[in-house]
Amino acid sequence: MTLSTRARQFQETLRALRPELTVEELPSSTRTAADAAKTLGCTQSQIVKSLVFRDTERGSAVLLLVSGTNRVDERVVGQVLGGAIKKADADFVKETTGYAIGGVPPIGHKQPITTLVDADLLRYDQTWAAAGTPHAVFRITGKITDILGEHRVVRVR
């Protein structure tokens, strides 16, 4: 299958970072964790949600990689970081990651981003994450932390 321009661009980024990983573009949207799980035939908790927040004190981006069934408690995560966070708007997400909401992958961003991983994701030896568009994903075999650079594993709720 031919990838869209944006998915192909992420595949090139992915190839440079982790050549064994491959982008798949799906006919159905993977914009939500529930949509992605249904399309991929996996559990919703195996979907990696890449959620961008803004550190309200520093103004910097914080990427939370969250299990598809979990919701982020901003207060809990703020305590981990030593300050408050708030959900980033679409412009900030695009500016800091290079991707639009719904297609933000866990790696390959426009600039370095503080990355926190939901401890619940470590229960799985296979997860799926966005790959640059709301229709593109890639499968991570092994722990998600195996493909990441600097990160911290935290409780998000």
C-alpha positions, 0 to 999 in steps of 0.5 A: 500500500502506498503511504500518504505524504505525511505518513511516508515522511514519518516512515523516513524519520522512523527508518533513521531511528528504528529501521525495523519499525514500519508504518501502516496506513489504515482505511479507518481513522485511528484518531481515538484509541477506541477507533484504533483498537477496533481497526487493529483488533487489539485491546484499547489499552494497547493503544499508545495515546501521545498527548501533549501538555504545556508546562505552565511555568516554563512554557515547554512541551511535555509529551505523555505516552498514555495507555488507551484506556487511561485518562491523565490526572494533570494534578498527579503529573504536575506533582511529578514534574514539580509544577502545573501542566495543562493540555496544549492547543492544536497550534502548540502541538504542531509547533513543538512536535511537527504533527497535528493532534491525532497523528502525534507519534511517540518519537521523531519530533521537531524538537526535544520534548520531555517525555513521560510514559504511563506505567500501565503501558509496560504491561504489554509486549505489543502496542500501537502508536500514531505515525504522523496522521490520524490514519497511520500507525506503527506496531511496537514489539517489546516495551514502548520504552525500548524505542524511546530516548530519554524518558520517565515512567510515571503513574498518570492517574 
